[in-house]
Amino acid sequence: MNSNVGRCFSINDLRTRAKKRIPAPVFHYLDGAAEDEVTLRQNREAFSKYQLVPRVLRDVSSIDTSTSILGQKSSMPFMLAPTGMSRLFHYRGEEAVSKAAHKAGLIYSLSTMSTFSIEEVAGFSDGPKWFQIYVWRDRDVLKSFIERCKASGYKALCLTVDVPVFGQRERDMRTGVTIPPELTFQSLIDTLIRPQWLWQYLRSSRMELANVRGHSSVSDDAFVLAEYTNAQFDPSVDWAAAEWMVKQWDYVQGRCPAGCGYRGDGYCGIQSRWSSAGSQFR
Ligand SMILES: Cc1cc2nc3c(=O)[nH]c(=O)nc-3n(C[C@H](O)[C@H](O)[C@H](O)COP(=O)(O)O)c2cc1C
């Protein structure tokens, strides 16, 4: 383990470390949320309302935190949620996260917007994997994702339903983050003072949306995420589209362990930071 990471004892320590280590546009993409970031704050507050109730004077010398999620064993009652463009944060991106999940006995969910492909990630470890899917306007792209996931042994599809249009992420609008990062004068200065990130970025292969690599309907120029997703994702997605997706998956698997992410109320839906992995619709 990287010794600096070894000195991080909480999520906040990791956040502080990330802020020092990665260029500001990338950090704000990772750390930020839509509009005034109300939902982000509310989500955190919601979690802080839960407390663990200690049950004292019990033998805890041997404990079992394992459970099963959609029929798959997990060493702890959570899984690693999908994050797009993970190689922005660290050059090993989804490779490192999927291997870490496997090592910890957790399920890993790969994002549609990943920087390693469905097949590459399947080859990184034998751990159970799910695929998070957005509904693309081009249904051939969508069908090919589903077929590739089946062929690569992914165990579930997580349909993200809270991004019919991309949220107004104001931090990203200010920093002008693009994928792959474009070194403008301002971002170059910011990047030069983070030489380790820059060195690894320059040494690794070109960052791209690996799952649409070579797909003719998708450009591989540097892009701004909001513009890209609004152009590619289908805003007309409704229950019928969800049902179509369930059928595509069912065809081989015999059942559809699909999940969907949503925020519970309209306001949150508009403000939504990202999808939250969570409730199943079937
Ligand atoms: C940097 C970043 C990238 C994300 N990328 C995706 C994505 O590509 N697809 C998706 O469905 N959710 C994505 N999410 C949402 C997460 O999977 C997760 O549902 C959300 O962050 C809520 O969990 P949290 O409160 O622990 O952050 C992303 C979140 C972050 C912070």
The ligand as an SDF file (V2000), in Angstrom:
LIG
                    3D

 31 33  0  0  0  0  0  0  0  0999 V2000
  -16.6630   10.7740   -9.0700 C   0  0  0  0  0  0  0  0  0  0  0  0
  -17.9590   10.0080   -9.1510 C   0  0  0  0  0  0  0  0  0  0  0  0
  -18.2930    9.3800  -10.3250 C   0  0  0  0  0  0  0  0  0  0  0  0
  -19.4900    8.6670  -10.4180 C   0  0  0  0  0  0  0  0  0  0  0  0
  -19.7960    8.0270  -11.5830 N   0  0  0  0  0  0  0  0  0  0  0  0
  -20.9530    7.3480  -11.6870 C   0  0  0  0  0  0  0  0  0  0  0  0
  -21.2780    6.6710  -12.8980 C   0  0  0  0  0  0  0  0  0  0  0  0
  -20.5190    6.6920  -13.8610 O   0  0  0  0  0  0  0  0  0  0  0  0
  -22.4660    6.0120  -12.9380 N   0  0  0  0  0  0  0  0  0  0  0  0
  -23.3340    5.9650  -11.8770 C   0  0  0  0  0  0  0  0  0  0  0  0
  -24.3950    5.3350  -11.9790 O   0  0  0  0  0  0  0  0  0  0  0  0
  -23.0270    6.5670  -10.7030 N   0  0  0  0  0  0  0  0  0  0  0  0
  -21.8700    7.2580  -10.6000 C   0  0  0  0  0  0  0  0  0  0  0  0
  -21.5460    7.8760   -9.4170 N   0  0  0  0  0  0  0  0  0  0  0  0
  -22.4740    7.7180   -8.2790 C   0  0  0  0  0  0  0  0  0  0  0  0
  -21.9700    6.6720   -7.3010 C   0  0  0  0  0  0  0  0  0  0  0  0
  -21.9830    5.3940   -7.9030 O   0  0  0  0  0  0  0  0  0  0  0  0
  -22.8360    6.6370   -6.0210 C   0  0  0  0  0  0  0  0  0  0  0  0
  -24.0960    6.1260   -6.3290 O   0  0  0  0  0  0  0  0  0  0  0  0
  -23.0180    8.0040   -5.4180 C   0  0  0  0  0  0  0  0  0  0  0  0
  -21.7710    8.6730   -5.3560 O   0  0  0  0  0  0  0  0  0  0  0  0
  -23.6530    7.9210   -4.0210 C   0  0  0  0  0  0  0  0  0  0  0  0
  -22.7950    7.3280   -3.1240 O   0  0  0  0  0  0  0  0  0  0  0  0
  -21.9440    8.2100   -2.0600 P   0  0  0  0  0  0  0  0  0  0  0  0
  -22.9510    8.9570   -1.2690 O   0  0  0  0  0  0  0  0  0  0  0  0
  -21.1900    7.1850   -1.3050 O   0  0  0  0  0  0  0  0  0  0  0  0
  -21.0490    9.1270   -2.8750 O   0  0  0  0  0  0  0  0  0  0  0  0
  -20.3660    8.5850   -9.3000 C   0  0  0  0  0  0  0  0  0  0  0  0
  -20.0060    9.2300   -8.1190 C   0  0  0  0  0  0  0  0  0  0  0  0
  -18.8260    9.9360   -8.0350 C   0  0  0  0  0  0  0  0  0  0  0  0
  -18.4800   10.6170   -6.7360 C   0  0  0  0  0  0  0  0  0  0  0  0
  1  2  1  0
  2  3  1  0
  2 30  2  0
  3  4  2  0
  4  5  1  0
  4 28  1  0
  5  6  2  0
  6  7  1  0
  6 13  1  0
  7  8  2  0
  7  9  1  0
  9 10  1  0
 10 11  2  0
 10 12  1  0
 12 13  2  0
 13 14  1  0
 14 15  1  0
 14 28  1  0
 15 16  1  0
 16 17  1  0
 16 18  1  0
 18 19  1  0
 18 20  1  0
 20 21  1  0
 20 22  1  0
 22 23  1  0
 23 24  1  0
 24 25  2  0
 24 26  1  0
 24 27  1  0
 28 29  2  0
 29 30  1  0
 30 31  1  0
M  END
$$$$
